[in-house]
Amino acid sequence: MASHTIGIIVNGATGRIGSTQHLANALIPIIDEGGLALGDDRLVPRLLLAGRDAARLAAVARAHKLADWTTDLDAALADPAYAIFFDAAATQGRIGVLEKAIAAGKHVYCEKPLSPAAAQGLALLREARRRGVKHGVVEDKIHLPGLQKLAALTRGGELGRVVGFKLEFGWWVFDGSEQPCQRPSWNYRAGGGGIILDMYPHWRYVIETIVGRIVRVASSAWIATPERIDERGERYGVAVEDSAATLLELEGGAFGTIVSSWATRVRRDDLLTLQVDGSKGSAVAGLHRCHVQSTAHTPAIAHFSVMRDIGADYRSGWIEAPPLATYCNPYRVGWEAFLRHVAADAPLACDFAAGIRDVAFADACHRSMRERRWVVFPPLGEEQAR
Ligand SMILES: NC(=O)c1ccc[n+]([C@@H]2O[C@H](COP(=O)([O-])OP(=O)(O)OC[C@H]3O[C@@H](n4cnc5c(N)ncnc54)[C@H](O)[C@@H]3O)[C@@H](O)[C@H]2O)c1
C-alpha cells in the first residue's frame, strides 16, 4: 500500500463552517485515519489554512495540530505543493478567490453559493474547463440521514405518484439587542447576504434529487427584522430579505412550497422539514428522522369538530423509517467524493454545473419576486451540460 500526499489550501479556515464541518468533522478525521483509501493506496491531505486573521488562524491550526497557515493567499496559490484550493470564506469574496485559484491551475472546491448569480458561475466553469482543472461545490444537505431516508422512498416509488410537497426551514435569529445574533452580520447585508442566495441553492438540489425537476417558480420575500446589531455592537439596517416563500411547479405537474425564515419560532419536527405527499403515502423528513404514513394508515377525516376538541393526535399514524446502515458526516462525504474525483477521476455530481443550477434557482426566485410573476426555470443549458 502506497501513501500519497495531496495539498489543500483551506481558505476561510477560521469561519463557522470552515472550522467545524470542513476541518473538525471532515478533513481532520480523514488525516487522523491515515488518509482516504483509494484502491490499495491512501490519499493523505496536507492542509494549509488561509484567512485574514493571523492569531485566529494560528489558534485553529494549533487546535488541530497543523503546522501550516497563512494570511498571504497569493503566495499560497503560487505554491505547487498544494493542488487543491477550497473556499469556505464569506460569500462576497468567493468569485475573486476562485478566479485566482483557477488561474493558478488549482483544482477548486467551494462552499455554496458558487457565485452571487448564475452568469458569474458560468464564467468560472468555462475558465475551469479551459485550464483543465477539476471543480466542485458543497451540496451537503442531501447526505443528511432524514433526507436520505426520504430519497430512498421516492426513488423506490413507495409513495406512488408525487402530488405535492412542502419544505419548511428556519428559526428565530435574534437581532442582537437582547441576545447576540447567532449568524454573521454579512448574512443580512447586500453583496452576499439574503436567505434566498444563502439557502435556496440547497433547496434546488434537495428538491430535484428527492422530488422532481423544477420547471417554474413564484416567489415573494421580505425583511422581517429591519435592524440588527453587528459583531462590533453597532446597529445597522438589514438590506436583504430574511424570509421568503416560494411556489414551485415540477415537471409532471406536481406543485410544492418552500417557506424559509430567520424570523420564525420552531414548532415542527425539525429545523428543516420536507414533506412529500404521494398517491400511496406521505413522508416527512427532518434532518435525521423520517416518518411515513401509507394509505392503510391514513385517517378518514370527514369534517372539523367545531364544538369540541376531540383531542386527535394526527402524528400518531406515522411510522418512523428505520435508521440507515451507515452514516458519515455530509461534509466528509463531499470531501471524499471530491478527492476521489481529483485523484482517481471518479465522477462528481456536485460539480460547478450543478452549483450553477443551484444559484440559477436563487436567480429565478429573485426575478419572480422583482417582476411579481411566475418565472420559468429552464433545464441546464447546452454550455453547462457539456
Ligand atoms: N453548506 C452549508 O450548509 C453552509 C452553512 C453555513 C455557511 N455556508 C457557507 O460558508 C461560507 C462561510 O459562512 P460562515 O457562516 O462560516 O461565515 P463566517 O462569517 O463564520 O466565516 C467567514 C470566514 O470568511 C472570512 N472572511 C473573508 N472576508 C470576509 C468578510 N468580508 N466579512 C466577513 N468574513 C470574511 C472570515 O475571516 C471567516 O474566516 C459562506 O459562503 C456560506 O454560504 C455553508
The ligand as a Tripos MOL2 file, in Angstrom:
@<TRIPOS>MOLECULE
LIG
   44    48     1     0     0
SMALL
NO_CHARGES

@<TRIPOS>ATOM
      1 N1        -23.1270   24.1660    3.3900 N.am      1 LIG1
      2 C1        -23.7730   24.8200    4.3500 C.2       1 LIG1
      3 O1        -24.7840   24.3920    4.8650 O.2       1 LIG1
      4 C2        -23.2350   26.1250    4.8430 C.ar      1 LIG1
      5 C3        -23.5200   26.5470    6.1620 C.ar      1 LIG1
      6 C4        -23.0130   27.7660    6.5810 C.ar      1 LIG1
      7 C5        -22.2460   28.5400    5.7200 C.ar      1 LIG1
      8 N2        -22.0170   28.1090    4.4480 N.ar      1 LIG1
      9 C6        -21.2360   28.9360    3.5030 C.3       1 LIG1
     10 O2        -19.9000   29.0240    4.0150 O.3       1 LIG1
     11 C7        -19.3980   30.3260    3.8240 C.3       1 LIG1
     12 C8        -18.9340   30.8980    5.1620 C.3       1 LIG1
     13 O3        -20.0360   31.0150    6.0140 O.3       1 LIG1
     14 P1        -19.8440   31.0600    7.6140 P.3       1 LIG1
     15 O4        -21.2170   31.0270    8.1600 O.co2     1 LIG1
     16 O5        -18.8590   30.0430    8.0190 O.co2     1 LIG1
     17 O6        -19.2750   32.5340    7.7600 O.3       1 LIG1
     18 P2        -18.2800   33.1360    8.8600 P.3       1 LIG1
     19 O7        -18.5320   34.5910    8.8500 O.co2     1 LIG1
     20 O8        -18.3670   32.3890   10.1440 O.co2     1 LIG1
     21 O9        -16.8510   32.8240    8.2530 O.3       1 LIG1
     22 C9        -16.3910   33.5440    7.1660 C.3       1 LIG1
     23 C10       -14.9120   33.4130    7.0080 C.3       1 LIG1
     24 O10       -14.5970   34.2590    5.9270 O.3       1 LIG1
     25 C11       -13.6200   35.2220    6.3150 C.3       1 LIG1
     26 N3        -13.9530   36.4570    5.6130 N.ar      1 LIG1
     27 C12       -13.3350   36.8760    4.4930 C.ar      1 LIG1
     28 N4        -13.8400   38.0340    4.0770 N.ar      1 LIG1
     29 C13       -14.8120   38.3690    4.9310 C.ar      1 LIG1
     30 C14       -15.6810   39.4900    5.0170 C.ar      1 LIG1
     31 N5        -15.6540   40.4560    4.1230 N.pl3     1 LIG1
     32 N6        -16.5630   39.5150    6.0380 N.ar      1 LIG1
     33 C15       -16.6020   38.5090    6.9380 C.ar      1 LIG1
     34 N7        -15.7820   37.4350    6.9030 N.ar      1 LIG1
     35 C16       -14.8910   37.3720    5.9160 C.ar      1 LIG1
     36 C17       -13.6940   35.2910    7.8190 C.3       1 LIG1
     37 O11       -12.4410   35.6560    8.3330 O.3       1 LIG1
     38 C18       -14.0900   33.8840    8.2100 C.3       1 LIG1
     39 O12       -12.9550   33.0460    8.2830 O.3       1 LIG1
     40 C19       -20.4890   31.1120    3.1380 C.3       1 LIG1
     41 O13       -20.2870   31.1450    1.7550 O.3       1 LIG1
     42 C20       -21.7560   30.3450    3.4310 C.3       1 LIG1
     43 O14       -22.7450   30.4710    2.4100 O.3       1 LIG1
     44 C21       -22.4820   26.9210    4.0150 C.ar      1 LIG1
@<TRIPOS>BOND
     1     1     2 1
     2     2     3 2
     3     2     4 1
     4     4     5 ar
     5     4    44 ar
     6     5     6 ar
     7     6     7 ar
     8     7     8 ar
     9     8     9 1
    10     8    44 ar
    11     9    10 1
    12     9    42 1
    13    10    11 1
    14    11    12 1
    15    11    40 1
    16    12    13 1
    17    13    14 1
    18    14    15 2
    19    14    16 1
    20    14    17 1
    21    17    18 1
    22    18    19 2
    23    18    20 1
    24    18    21 1
    25    21    22 1
    26    22    23 1
    27    23    24 1
    28    23    38 1
    29    24    25 1
    30    25    26 1
    31    25    36 1
    32    26    27 ar
    33    26    35 ar
    34    27    28 ar
    35    28    29 ar
    36    29    30 ar
    37    29    35 ar
    38    30    31 1
    39    30    32 ar
    40    32    33 ar
    41    33    34 ar
    42    34    35 ar
    43    36    37 1
    44    36    38 1
    45    38    39 1
    46    40    41 1
    47    40    42 1
    48    42    43 1
@<TRIPOS>SUBSTRUCTURE
     1 LIG1         1 GROUP 0 **** ****
